[in-house]
């Protein structure tokens, strides 16, 4: 987010997905609005939501460095139960 000199994560609605699944754009908008109302240390903050040129829907969210669970599993296989429980607890 250049205007505020901070990195953000951008979630974009795939035009392909929107065409395939009726109402997906509306659900995406509802997700942005719902996430924007939440404030919790365990959740990323939503900074902005909008429509870019060409009608592309996006959500700009707090950037959190790291990885996600699906990548962890792809890299190392099944997670040890204590690690999986720690992730779930957080």
LINFENSUL-V523387 format. One record per backbone hydrogen bond with DSSP energy under -1.0 kcal/mol. CO is the residue of the C=O (numbers start at 1). NH is the residue of the N-H. If there is no record, write none. Layout:
co,nh
CO,NH
CO,NH
This chain:
co,nh
1,4
1,6
9,61
11,59
14,18
15,19
16,20
17,21
21,24
23,27
24,28
25,29
26,30
27,31
28,32
29,33
30,34
31,35
32,36
35,38
40,43
45,62
48,60
50,58
52,55
56,52
57,13
58,50
59,11
60,47
60,48
61,9
68,72
69,73
70,74
71,75
72,76
73,77
80,84
81,85
82,86
83,87
84,88
85,89
86,90
